[in-house]
């Protein structure tokens, strides 16, 4: 698995934990809002930040996509 793939899983897991959601719920949400492609496009910047920043950034992206 690529480092980007591992990071996507990491982001999914921290988002799931922070929002108290199931993995299935997060995958559906991320798919609907195109979060997976967003994470890939921002990988270089996002992977250097902390968990709280990642969750807040993904929240903002999801909110803007609705």
CHARMM-style PDB file with segment names, atoms N, HN, CA, C and O in Angstrom:
ATOM      1  N   UNK     1       0.849  -1.180   0.000  1.00  0.00      PROA
ATOM      2  CA  UNK     1       0.000   0.000   0.000  1.00  0.00      PROA
ATOM      3  C   UNK     1       0.894   1.242   0.000  1.00  0.00      PROA
ATOM      4  O   UNK     1       1.949   1.267   0.635  1.00  0.00      PROA
ATOM      5  N   UNK     2       0.456   2.250  -0.713  1.00  0.00      PROA
ATOM      6  HN  UNK     2      -0.400   2.229  -1.229  1.00  0.00      PROA
ATOM      7  CA  UNK     2       1.225   3.491  -0.797  1.00  0.00      PROA
ATOM      8  C   UNK     2       1.116   4.280   0.502  1.00  0.00      PROA
ATOM      9  O   UNK     2       0.231   4.034   1.322  1.00  0.00      PROA
ATOM     10  N   UNK     3       2.025   5.229   0.676  1.00  0.00      PROA
ATOM     11  HN  UNK     3       2.744   5.429   0.010  1.00  0.00      PROA
ATOM     12  CA  UNK     3       1.970   6.086   1.860  1.00  0.00      PROA
ATOM     13  C   UNK     3       0.712   6.943   1.835  1.00  0.00      PROA
ATOM     14  O   UNK     3       0.152   7.251   2.887  1.00  0.00      PROA
ATOM     15  N   UNK     4       0.266   7.328   0.651  1.00  0.00      PROA
ATOM     16  HN  UNK     4       0.721   7.077  -0.203  1.00  0.00      PROA
ATOM     17  CA  UNK     4      -0.965   8.104   0.536  1.00  0.00      PROA
ATOM     18  C   UNK     4      -2.178   7.263   0.925  1.00  0.00      PROA
ATOM     19  O   UNK     4      -3.093   7.751   1.588  1.00  0.00      PROA
ATOM     20  N   UNK     5      -2.179   6.005   0.511  1.00  0.00      PROA
ATOM     21  HN  UNK     5      -1.435   5.609  -0.027  1.00  0.00      PROA
ATOM     22  CA  UNK     5      -3.262   5.094   0.874  1.00  0.00      PROA
ATOM     23  C   UNK     5      -3.338   4.883   2.371  1.00  0.00      PROA
ATOM     24  O   UNK     5      -4.420   4.884   2.957  1.00  0.00      PROA
ATOM     25  N   UNK     6      -2.181   4.704   2.985  1.00  0.00      PROA
ATOM     26  HN  UNK     6      -1.301   4.704   2.509  1.00  0.00      PROA
ATOM     27  CA  UNK     6      -2.134   4.560   4.441  1.00  0.00      PROA
ATOM     28  C   UNK     6      -2.631   5.821   5.133  1.00  0.00      PROA
ATOM     29  O   UNK     6      -3.309   5.749   6.158  1.00  0.00      PROA
ATOM     30  N   UNK     7      -2.293   6.972   4.574  1.00  0.00      PROA
ATOM     31  HN  UNK     7      -1.742   7.031   3.742  1.00  0.00      PROA
ATOM     32  CA  UNK     7      -2.729   8.240   5.179  1.00  0.00      PROA
ATOM     33  C   UNK     7      -4.237   8.420   5.048  1.00  0.00      PROA
ATOM     34  O   UNK     7      -4.873   8.946   5.961  1.00  0.00      PROA
ATOM     35  N   UNK     8      -4.813   7.998   3.943  1.00  0.00      PROA
ATOM     36  HN  UNK     8      -4.296   7.570   3.201  1.00  0.00      PROA
ATOM     37  CA  UNK     8      -6.270   8.072   3.781  1.00  0.00      PROA
ATOM     38  C   UNK     8      -6.948   7.240   4.866  1.00  0.00      PROA
ATOM     39  O   UNK     8      -7.920   7.685   5.476  1.00  0.00      PROA
ATOM     40  N   UNK     9      -6.444   6.049   5.102  1.00  0.00      PROA
ATOM     41  HN  UNK     9      -5.655   5.688   4.606  1.00  0.00      PROA
ATOM     42  CA  UNK     9      -7.008   5.197   6.151  1.00  0.00      PROA
ATOM     43  C   UNK     9      -6.840   5.859   7.511  1.00  0.00      PROA
ATOM     44  O   UNK     9      -7.755   5.835   8.335  1.00  0.00      PROA
ATOM     45  N   UNK    10      -5.681   6.445   7.744  1.00  0.00      PROA
ATOM     46  HN  UNK    10      -4.938   6.464   7.075  1.00  0.00      PROA
ATOM     47  CA  UNK    10      -5.432   7.154   8.999  1.00  0.00      PROA
ATOM     48  C   UNK    10      -6.449   8.279   9.192  1.00  0.00      PROA
ATOM     49  O   UNK    10      -7.021   8.418  10.273  1.00  0.00      PROA
ATOM     50  N   UNK    11      -6.677   9.078   8.156  1.00  0.00      PROA
ATOM     51  HN  UNK    11      -6.212   8.965   7.277  1.00  0.00      PROA
ATOM     52  CA  UNK    11      -7.641  10.181   8.232  1.00  0.00      PROA
ATOM     53  C   UNK    11      -9.044   9.653   8.506  1.00  0.00      PROA
ATOM     54  O   UNK    11      -9.778  10.213   9.321  1.00  0.00      PROA
ATOM     55  N   UNK    12      -9.407   8.590   7.833  1.00  0.00      PROA
ATOM     56  HN  UNK    12      -8.812   8.135   7.171  1.00  0.00      PROA
ATOM     57  CA  UNK    12     -10.712   7.981   8.044  1.00  0.00      PROA
ATOM     58  C   UNK    12     -10.866   7.539   9.496  1.00  0.00      PROA
ATOM     59  O   UNK    12     -11.910   7.763  10.109  1.00  0.00      PROA
ATOM     60  N   UNK    13      -9.848   6.923  10.035  1.00  0.00      PROA
ATOM     61  HN  UNK    13      -9.000   6.741   9.537  1.00  0.00      PROA
ATOM     62  CA  UNK    13      -9.910   6.422  11.410  1.00  0.00      PROA
ATOM     63  C   UNK    13      -9.988   7.548  12.441  1.00  0.00      PROA
ATOM     64  O   UNK    13     -10.756   7.451  13.398  1.00  0.00      PROA
ATOM     65  N   UNK    14      -9.205   8.612  12.259  1.00  0.00      PROA
ATOM     66  HN  UNK    14      -8.581   8.691  11.482  1.00  0.00      PROA
ATOM     67  CA  UNK    14      -9.276   9.692  13.250  1.00  0.00      PROA
ATOM     68  C   UNK    14     -10.594  10.448  13.136  1.00  0.00      PROA
ATOM     69  O   UNK    14     -11.133  10.901  14.146  1.00  0.00      PROA
ATOM     70  N   UNK    15     -11.121  10.589  11.922  1.00  0.00      PROA
ATOM     71  HN  UNK    15     -10.684  10.221  11.102  1.00  0.00      PROA
ATOM     72  CA  UNK    15     -12.417  11.233  11.748  1.00  0.00      PROA
ATOM     73  C   UNK    15     -13.507  10.384  12.394  1.00  0.00      PROA
ATOM     74  O   UNK    15     -14.390  10.905  13.076  1.00  0.00      PROA
ATOM     75  N   UNK    16     -13.437   9.088  12.177  1.00  0.00      PROA
ATOM     76  HN  UNK    16     -12.719   8.665  11.624  1.00  0.00      PROA
ATOM     77  CA  UNK    16     -14.407   8.148  12.757  1.00  0.00      PROA
ATOM     78  C   UNK    16     -14.400   8.238  14.277  1.00  0.00      PROA
ATOM     79  O   UNK    16     -15.454   8.313  14.907  1.00  0.00      PROA
ATOM     80  N   UNK    17     -13.223   8.229  14.851  1.00  0.00      PROA
ATOM     81  HN  UNK    17     -12.366   8.168  14.339  1.00  0.00      PROA
ATOM     82  CA  UNK    17     -13.092   8.290  16.306  1.00  0.00      PROA
ATOM     83  C   UNK    17     -13.603   9.625  16.857  1.00  0.00      PROA
ATOM     84  O   UNK    17     -14.337   9.655  17.844  1.00  0.00      PROA
ATOM     85  N   UNK    18     -13.213  10.714  16.220  1.00  0.00      PROA
ATOM     86  HN  UNK    18     -12.616  10.689  15.418  1.00  0.00      PROA
ATOM     87  CA  UNK    18     -13.589  12.048  16.699  1.00  0.00      PROA
ATOM     88  C   UNK    18     -15.094  12.288  16.604  1.00  0.00      PROA
ATOM     89  O   UNK    18     -15.683  12.923  17.479  1.00  0.00      PROA
ATOM     90  N   UNK    19     -15.705  11.784  15.550  1.00  0.00      PROA
ATOM     91  HN  UNK    19     -15.226  11.269  14.839  1.00  0.00      PROA
ATOM     92  CA  UNK    19     -17.136  12.003  15.312  1.00  0.00      PROA
ATOM     93  C   UNK    19     -18.011  10.866  15.834  1.00  0.00      PROA
ATOM     94  O   UNK    19     -19.236  10.915  15.727  1.00  0.00      PROA
ATOM     95  N   UNK    20     -17.371   9.842  16.400  1.00  0.00      PROA
ATOM     96  HN  UNK    20     -16.375   9.803  16.487  1.00  0.00      PROA
ATOM     97  CA  UNK    20     -18.102   8.697  16.950  1.00  0.00      PROA
ATOM     98  C   UNK    20     -19.021   8.060  15.895  1.00  0.00      PROA
ATOM     99  O   UNK    20     -20.199   7.807  16.148  1.00  0.00      PROA
ATOM    100  N   UNK    21     -18.457   7.812  14.723  1.00  0.00      PROA
ATOM    101  HN  UNK    21     -17.500   8.018  14.517  1.00  0.00      PROA
ATOM    102  CA  UNK    21     -19.189   7.213  13.611  1.00  0.00      PROA
ATOM    103  C   UNK    21     -18.636   5.826  13.328  1.00  0.00      PROA
ATOM    104  O   UNK    21     -17.563   5.461  13.810  1.00  0.00      PROA
ATOM    105  N   UNK    22     -19.375   5.065  12.549  1.00  0.00      PROA
ATOM    106  HN  UNK    22     -20.246   5.362  12.158  1.00  0.00      PROA
ATOM    107  CA  UNK    22     -18.868   3.768  12.100  1.00  0.00      PROA
ATOM    108  C   UNK    22     -17.981   3.983  10.873  1.00  0.00      PROA
ATOM    109  O   UNK    22     -18.048   5.019  10.212  1.00  0.00      PROA
ATOM    110  N   UNK    23     -17.165   3.001  10.592  1.00  0.00      PROA
ATOM    111  HN  UNK    23     -17.110   2.159  11.129  1.00  0.00      PROA
ATOM    112  CA  UNK    23     -16.337   3.060   9.398  1.00  0.00      PROA
ATOM    113  C   UNK    23     -17.190   3.191   8.141  1.00  0.00      PROA
ATOM    114  O   UNK    23     -16.854   3.948   7.230  1.00  0.00      PROA
ATOM    115  N   UNK    24     -18.279   2.461   8.098  1.00  0.00      PROA
ATOM    116  HN  UNK    24     -18.552   1.846   8.838  1.00  0.00      PROA
ATOM    117  CA  UNK    24     -19.184   2.514   6.946  1.00  0.00      PROA
ATOM    118  C   UNK    24     -19.743   3.919   6.760  1.00  0.00      PROA
ATOM    119  O   UNK    24     -19.813   4.422   5.638  1.00  0.00      PROA
ATOM    120  N   UNK    25     -20.143   4.556   7.873  1.00  0.00      PROA
ATOM    121  HN  UNK    25     -20.086   4.147   8.784  1.00  0.00      PROA
ATOM    122  CA  UNK    25     -20.686   5.917   7.798  1.00  0.00      PROA
ATOM    123  C   UNK    25     -19.655   6.898   7.241  1.00  0.00      PROA
ATOM    124  O   UNK    25     -19.981   7.752   6.416  1.00  0.00      PROA
ATOM    125  N   UNK    26     -18.417   6.770   7.698  1.00  0.00      PROA
ATOM    126  HN  UNK    26     -18.152   6.077   8.369  1.00  0.00      PROA
ATOM    127  CA  UNK    26     -17.370   7.682   7.245  1.00  0.00      PROA
ATOM    128  C   UNK    26     -17.048   7.443   5.775  1.00  0.00      PROA
ATOM    129  O   UNK    26     -16.855   8.399   5.024  1.00  0.00      PROA
ATOM    130  N   UNK    27     -16.988   6.191   5.357  1.00  0.00      PROA
ATOM    131  HN  UNK    27     -17.145   5.415   5.968  1.00  0.00      PROA
ATOM    132  CA  UNK    27     -16.722   5.897   3.946  1.00  0.00      PROA
ATOM    133  C   UNK    27     -17.827   6.489   3.076  1.00  0.00      PROA
ATOM    134  O   UNK    27     -17.536   7.078   2.035  1.00  0.00      PROA
ATOM    135  N   UNK    28     -19.063   6.348   3.474  1.00  0.00      PROA
ATOM    136  HN  UNK    28     -19.300   5.870   4.320  1.00  0.00      PROA
ATOM    137  CA  UNK    28     -20.180   6.914   2.708  1.00  0.00      PROA
ATOM    138  C   UNK    28     -20.090   8.437   2.655  1.00  0.00      PROA
ATOM    139  O   UNK    28     -20.274   9.035   1.594  1.00  0.00      PROA
ATOM    140  N   UNK    29     -19.808   9.063   3.794  1.00  0.00      PROA
ATOM    141  HN  UNK    29     -19.658   8.578   4.656  1.00  0.00      PROA
ATOM    142  CA  UNK    29     -19.680  10.515   3.853  1.00  0.00      PROA
ATOM    143  C   UNK    29     -18.512  10.995   2.998  1.00  0.00      PROA
ATOM    144  O   UNK    29     -18.658  11.935   2.216  1.00  0.00      PROA
ATOM    145  N   UNK    30     -17.360  10.357   3.146  1.00  0.00      PROA
ATOM    146  HN  UNK    30     -17.242   9.594   3.782  1.00  0.00      PROA
ATOM    147  CA  UNK    30     -16.180  10.741   2.371  1.00  0.00      PROA
ATOM    148  C   UNK    30     -16.407  10.524   0.881  1.00  0.00      PROA
ATOM    149  O   UNK    30     -15.952  11.329   0.069  1.00  0.00      PROA
ATOM    150  N   UNK    31     -17.090   9.468   0.512  1.00  0.00      PROA
ATOM    151  HN  UNK    31     -17.459   8.814   1.173  1.00  0.00      PROA
ATOM    152  CA  UNK    31     -17.371   9.210  -0.901  1.00  0.00      PROA
ATOM    153  C   UNK    31     -18.303  10.264  -1.467  1.00  0.00      PROA
ATOM    154  O   UNK    31     -18.064  10.799  -2.550  1.00  0.00      PROA
ATOM    155  N   UNK    32     -19.360  10.559  -0.740  1.00  0.00      PROA
ATOM    156  HN  UNK    32     -19.554  10.125   0.139  1.00  0.00      PROA
ATOM    157  CA  UNK    32     -20.351  11.541  -1.193  1.00  0.00      PROA
ATOM    158  C   UNK    32     -19.725  12.923  -1.379  1.00  0.00      PROA
ATOM    159  O   UNK    32     -20.047  13.630  -2.334  1.00  0.00      PROA
ATOM    160  N   UNK    33     -18.837  13.301  -0.473  1.00  0.00      PROA
ATOM    161  HN  UNK    33     -18.576  12.727   0.302  1.00  0.00      PROA
ATOM    162  CA  UNK    33     -18.227  14.638  -0.513  1.00  0.00      PROA
ATOM    163  C   UNK    33     -16.897  14.666  -1.267  1.00  0.00      PROA
ATOM    164  O   UNK    33     -16.249  15.711  -1.329  1.00  0.00      PROA
ATOM    165  N   UNK    34     -16.482  13.540  -1.838  1.00  0.00      PROA
ATOM    166  HN  UNK    34     -17.007  12.691  -1.788  1.00  0.00      PROA
ATOM    167  CA  UNK    34     -15.223  13.423  -2.584  1.00  0.00      PROA
ATOM    168  C   UNK    34     -14.003  13.730  -1.713  1.00  0.00      PROA
ATOM    169  O   UNK    34     -13.018  14.299  -2.184  1.00  0.00      PROA
ATOM    170  N   UNK    35     -14.084  13.349  -0.447  1.00  0.00      PROA
ATOM    171  HN  UNK    35     -14.884  12.887  -0.064  1.00  0.00      PROA
ATOM    172  CA  UNK    35     -13.008  13.603   0.510  1.00  0.00      PROA
ATOM    173  C   UNK    35     -11.755  12.802   0.181  1.00  0.00      PROA
ATOM    174  O   UNK    35     -10.645  13.282   0.408  1.00  0.00      PROA
ATOM    175  N   UNK    36     -11.908  11.606  -0.344  1.00  0.00      PROA
ATOM    176  HN  UNK    36     -12.810  11.216  -0.528  1.00  0.00      PROA
ATOM    177  CA  UNK    36     -10.733  10.797  -0.660  1.00  0.00      PROA
ATOM    178  C   UNK    36      -9.829  11.515  -1.666  1.00  0.00      PROA
ATOM    179  O   UNK    36      -8.611  11.547  -1.491  1.00  0.00      PROA
ATOM    180  N   UNK    37     -10.415  12.085  -2.706  1.00  0.00      PROA
ATOM    181  HN  UNK    37     -11.405  12.059  -2.848  1.00  0.00      PROA
ATOM    182  CA  UNK    37      -9.617  12.836  -3.686  1.00  0.00      PROA
ATOM    183  C   UNK    37      -9.041  14.103  -3.068  1.00  0.00      PROA
ATOM    184  O   UNK    37      -7.921  14.500  -3.389  1.00  0.00      PROA
ATOM    185  N   UNK    38      -9.800  14.734  -2.185  1.00  0.00      PROA
ATOM    186  HN  UNK    38     -10.710  14.411  -1.924  1.00  0.00      PROA
ATOM    187  CA  UNK    38      -9.297  15.926  -1.498  1.00  0.00      PROA
ATOM    188  C   UNK    38      -8.057  15.586  -0.663  1.00  0.00      PROA
ATOM    189  O   UNK    38      -7.057  16.303  -0.705  1.00  0.00      PROA
ATOM    190  N   UNK    39      -8.130  14.504   0.084  1.00  0.00      PROA
ATOM    191  HN  UNK    39      -8.942  13.922   0.119  1.00  0.00      PROA
ATOM    192  CA  UNK    39      -6.979  14.100   0.904  1.00  0.00      PROA
ATOM    193  C   UNK    39      -5.770  13.833   0.010  1.00  0.00      PROA
ATOM    194  O   UNK    39      -4.657  14.251   0.331  1.00  0.00      PROA
ATOM    195  N   UNK    40      -5.980  13.148  -1.096  1.00  0.00      PROA
ATOM    196  HN  UNK    40      -6.884  12.809  -1.357  1.00  0.00      PROA
ATOM    197  CA  UNK    40      -4.866  12.881  -2.014  1.00  0.00      PROA
ATOM    198  C   UNK    40      -4.280  14.179  -2.567  1.00  0.00      PROA
ATOM    199  O   UNK    40      -3.061  14.314  -2.674  1.00  0.00      PROA
ATOM    200  N   UNK    41      -5.139  15.128  -2.916  1.00  0.00      PROA
ATOM    201  HN  UNK    41      -6.129  15.019  -2.829  1.00  0.00      PROA
ATOM    202  CA  UNK    41      -4.654  16.379  -3.504  1.00  0.00      PROA
ATOM    203  C   UNK    41      -3.928  17.248  -2.479  1.00  0.00      PROA
ATOM    204  O   UNK    41      -3.094  18.074  -2.851  1.00  0.00      PROA
ATOM    205  N   UNK    42      -4.232  17.073  -1.206  1.00  0.00      PROA
ATOM    206  HN  UNK    42      -4.909  16.402  -0.903  1.00  0.00      PROA
ATOM    207  CA  UNK    42      -3.612  17.872  -0.137  1.00  0.00      PROA
ATOM    208  C   UNK    42      -2.644  17.058   0.708  1.00  0.00      PROA
ATOM    209  O   UNK    42      -2.229  17.508   1.776  1.00  0.00      PROA
ATOM    210  N   UNK    43      -2.285  15.889   0.256  1.00  0.00      PROA
ATOM    211  HN  UNK    43      -2.622  15.523  -0.612  1.00  0.00      PROA
ATOM    212  CA  UNK    43      -1.459  14.985   1.054  1.00  0.00      PROA
ATOM    213  C   UNK    43      -0.202  15.661   1.587  1.00  0.00      PROA
ATOM    214  O   UNK    43       0.095  15.561   2.777  1.00  0.00      PROA
ATOM    215  N   UNK    44       0.528  16.338   0.735  1.00  0.00      PROA
ATOM    216  HN  UNK    44       0.286  16.419  -0.232  1.00  0.00      PROA
ATOM    217  CA  UNK    44       1.808  16.933   1.139  1.00  0.00      PROA
ATOM    218  C   UNK    44       1.644  17.884   2.318  1.00  0.00      PROA
ATOM    219  O   UNK    44       2.502  17.921   3.199  1.00  0.00      PROA
ATOM    220  N   UNK    45       0.568  18.645   2.351  1.00  0.00      PROA
ATOM    221  HN  UNK    45      -0.129  18.615   1.636  1.00  0.00      PROA
ATOM    222  CA  UNK    45       0.336  19.574   3.461  1.00  0.00      PROA
ATOM    223  C   UNK    45      -0.318  18.875   4.655  1.00  0.00      PROA
ATOM    224  O   UNK    45       0.093  19.077   5.797  1.00  0.00      PROA
ATOM    225  N   UNK    46      -1.326  18.062   4.389  1.00  0.00      PROA
ATOM    226  HN  UNK    46      -1.659  17.898   3.461  1.00  0.00      PROA
ATOM    227  CA  UNK    46      -2.088  17.451   5.487  1.00  0.00      PROA
ATOM    228  C   UNK    46      -1.277  16.472   6.322  1.00  0.00      PROA
ATOM    229  O   UNK    46      -1.465  16.404   7.537  1.00  0.00      PROA
ATOM    230  N   UNK    47      -0.396  15.727   5.711  1.00  0.00      PROA
ATOM    231  HN  UNK    47      -0.244  15.783   4.724  1.00  0.00      PROA
ATOM    232  CA  UNK    47       0.301  14.694   6.479  1.00  0.00      PROA
ATOM    233  C   UNK    47       1.309  15.272   7.474  1.00  0.00      PROA
ATOM    234  O   UNK    47       1.869  14.541   8.291  1.00  0.00      PROA
ATOM    235  N   UNK    48       1.534  16.567   7.401  1.00  0.00      PROA
ATOM    236  HN  UNK    48       1.079  17.161   6.737  1.00  0.00      PROA
ATOM    237  CA  UNK    48       2.457  17.207   8.345  1.00  0.00      PROA
ATOM    238  C   UNK    48       1.732  17.854   9.523  1.00  0.00      PROA
ATOM    239  O   UNK    48       2.368  18.446  10.394  1.00  0.00      PROA
ATOM    240  N   UNK    49       0.406  17.743   9.553  1.00  0.00      PROA
ATOM    241  HN  UNK    49      -0.111  17.262   8.845  1.00  0.00      PROA
ATOM    242  CA  UNK    49      -0.380  18.398  10.598  1.00  0.00      PROA
ATOM    243  C   UNK    49      -0.833  17.387  11.646  1.00  0.00      PROA
ATOM    244  O   UNK    49      -0.618  16.185  11.492  1.00  0.00      PROA
ATOM    245  N   UNK    50      -1.447  17.870  12.693  1.00  0.00      PROA
ATOM    246  HN  UNK    50      -1.621  18.847  12.819  1.00  0.00      PROA
ATOM    247  CA  UNK    50      -1.939  17.012  13.759  1.00  0.00      PROA
ATOM    248  C   UNK    50      -3.358  16.534  13.513  1.00  0.00      PROA
ATOM    249  O   UNK    50      -4.038  16.991  12.594  1.00  0.00      PROA
ATOM    250  N   UNK    51      -3.783  15.613  14.348  1.00  0.00      PROA
ATOM    251  HN  UNK    51      -3.231  15.243  15.094  1.00  0.00      PROA
ATOM    252  CA  UNK    51      -5.104  15.000  14.205  1.00  0.00      PROA
ATOM    253  C   UNK    51      -6.230  16.027  14.252  1.00  0.00      PROA
ATOM    254  O   UNK    51      -7.141  15.983  13.424  1.00  0.00      PROA
ATOM    255  N   UNK    52      -6.180  16.946  15.205  1.00  0.00      PROA
ATOM    256  HN  UNK    52      -5.440  16.981  15.878  1.00  0.00      PROA
ATOM    257  CA  UNK    52      -7.246  17.936  15.345  1.00  0.00      PROA
ATOM    258  C   UNK    52      -7.358  18.798  14.095  1.00  0.00      PROA
ATOM    259  O   UNK    52      -8.461  19.081  13.628  1.00  0.00      PROA
ATOM    260  N   UNK    53      -6.218  19.216  13.554  1.00  0.00      PROA
ATOM    261  HN  UNK    53      -5.322  18.986  13.933  1.00  0.00      PROA
ATOM    262  CA  UNK    53      -6.235  20.015  12.335  1.00  0.00      PROA
ATOM    263  C   UNK    53      -6.850  19.236  11.183  1.00  0.00      PROA
ATOM    264  O   UNK    53      -7.660  19.770  10.426  1.00  0.00      PROA
ATOM    265  N   UNK    54      -6.464  17.979  11.054  1.00  0.00      PROA
ATOM    266  HN  UNK    54      -5.805  17.546  11.669  1.00  0.00      PROA
ATOM    267  CA  UNK    54      -6.993  17.151   9.963  1.00  0.00      PROA
ATOM    268  C   UNK    54      -8.507  17.044  10.062  1.00  0.00      PROA
ATOM    269  O   UNK    54      -9.207  17.219   9.065  1.00  0.00      PROA
ATOM    270  N   UNK    55      -9.019  16.760  11.255  1.00  0.00      PROA
ATOM    271  HN  UNK    55      -8.450  16.619  12.065  1.00  0.00      PROA
ATOM    272  CA  UNK    55     -10.468  16.626  11.435  1.00  0.00      PROA
ATOM    273  C   UNK    55     -11.162  17.944  11.106  1.00  0.00      PROA
ATOM    274  O   UNK    55     -12.170  17.946  10.399  1.00  0.00      PROA
ATOM    275  N   UNK    56     -10.649  19.050  11.600  1.00  0.00      PROA
ATOM    276  HN  UNK    56      -9.831  19.048  12.175  1.00  0.00      PROA
ATOM    277  CA  UNK    56     -11.260  20.363  11.330  1.00  0.00      PROA
ATOM    278  C   UNK    56     -11.217  20.689   9.838  1.00  0.00      PROA
ATOM    279  O   UNK    56     -12.181  21.219   9.287  1.00  0.00      PROA
ATOM    280  N   UNK    57     -10.109  20.375   9.195  1.00  0.00      PROA
ATOM    281  HN  UNK    57      -9.326  19.944   9.643  1.00  0.00      PROA
ATOM    282  CA  UNK    57      -9.979  20.635   7.763  1.00  0.00      PROA
ATOM    283  C   UNK    57     -10.986  19.805   6.970  1.00  0.00      PROA
ATOM    284  O   UNK    57     -11.635  20.310   6.054  1.00  0.00      PROA
ATOM    285  N   UNK    58     -11.111  18.534   7.329  1.00  0.00      PROA
ATOM    286  HN  UNK    58     -10.584  18.123   8.073  1.00  0.00      PROA
ATOM    287  CA  UNK    58     -12.070  17.671   6.628  1.00  0.00      PROA
ATOM    288  C   UNK    58     -13.499  18.114   6.895  1.00  0.00      PROA
ATOM    289  O   UNK    58     -14.341  18.059   5.999  1.00  0.00      PROA
ATOM    290  N   UNK    59     -13.782  18.551   8.116  1.00  0.00      PROA
ATOM    291  HN  UNK    59     -13.097  18.595   8.844  1.00  0.00      PROA
ATOM    292  CA  UNK    59     -15.113  19.094   8.429  1.00  0.00      PROA
ATOM    293  C   UNK    59     -15.439  20.271   7.519  1.00  0.00      PROA
ATOM    294  O   UNK    59     -16.529  20.352   6.953  1.00  0.00      PROA
ATOM    295  N   UNK    60     -14.486  21.175   7.387  1.00  0.00      PROA
ATOM    296  HN  UNK    60     -13.601  21.109   7.847  1.00  0.00      PROA
ATOM    297  CA  UNK    60     -14.685  22.335   6.517  1.00  0.00      PROA
ATOM    298  C   UNK    60     -14.895  21.953   5.070  1.00  0.00      PROA
ATOM    299  O   UNK    60     -15.763  22.509   4.396  1.00  0.00      PROA
ATOM    300  N   UNK    61     -14.107  21.009   4.587  1.00  0.00      PROA
ATOM    301  HN  UNK    61     -13.403  20.557   5.135  1.00  0.00      PROA
ATOM    302  CA  UNK    61     -14.258  20.568   3.207  1.00  0.00      PROA
ATOM    303  C   UNK    61     -15.625  19.928   2.998  1.00  0.00      PROA
ATOM    304  O   UNK    61     -16.296  20.214   2.006  1.00  0.00      PROA
ATOM    305  N   UNK    62     -16.039  19.078   3.906  1.00  0.00      PROA
ATOM    306  HN  UNK    62     -15.495  18.846   4.712  1.00  0.00      PROA
ATOM    307  CA  UNK    62     -17.344  18.414   3.789  1.00  0.00      PROA
ATOM    308  C   UNK    62     -18.462  19.450   3.839  1.00  0.00      PROA
ATOM    309  O   UNK    62     -19.411  19.379   3.057  1.00  0.00      PROA
ATOM    310  N   UNK    63     -18.356  20.402   4.743  1.00  0.00      PROA
ATOM    311  HN  UNK    63     -17.586  20.460   5.377  1.00  0.00      PROA
ATOM    312  CA  UNK    63     -19.373  21.456   4.861  1.00  0.00      PROA
ATOM    313  C   UNK    63     -19.462  22.272   3.577  1.00  0.00      PROA
ATOM    314  O   UNK    63     -20.558  22.596   3.120  1.00  0.00      PROA
ATOM    315  N   UNK    64     -18.319  22.605   2.999  1.00  0.00      PROA
ATOM    316  HN  UNK    64     -17.429  22.342   3.370  1.00  0.00      PROA
ATOM    317  CA  UNK    64     -18.299  23.392   1.756  1.00  0.00      PROA
ATOM    318  C   UNK    64     -18.832  22.621   0.556  1.00  0.00      PROA
ATOM    319  O   UNK    64     -19.302  23.220  -0.411  1.00  0.00      PROA
ATOM    320  N   UNK    65     -18.761  21.292   0.617  1.00  0.00      PROA
ATOM    321  HN  UNK    65     -18.379  20.805   1.403  1.00  0.00      PROA
ATOM    322  CA  UNK    65     -19.211  20.483  -0.516  1.00  0.00      PROA
ATOM    323  C   UNK    65     -20.716  20.284  -0.528  1.00  0.00      PROA
ATOM    324  O   UNK    65     -21.278  19.823  -1.522  1.00  0.00      PROA
ATOM    325  N   UNK    66     -21.372  20.630   0.573  1.00  0.00      PROA
ATOM    326  HN  UNK    66     -20.916  21.005   1.381  1.00  0.00      PROA
ATOM    327  CA  UNK    66     -22.847  20.448   0.643  1.00  0.00      PROA
ATOM    328  C   UNK    66     -23.589  21.644   0.135  1.00  0.00      PROA
ATOM    329  OT1 UNK    66     -24.820  21.650   0.127  1.00  0.00      PROA
TER     330      UNK     66
END
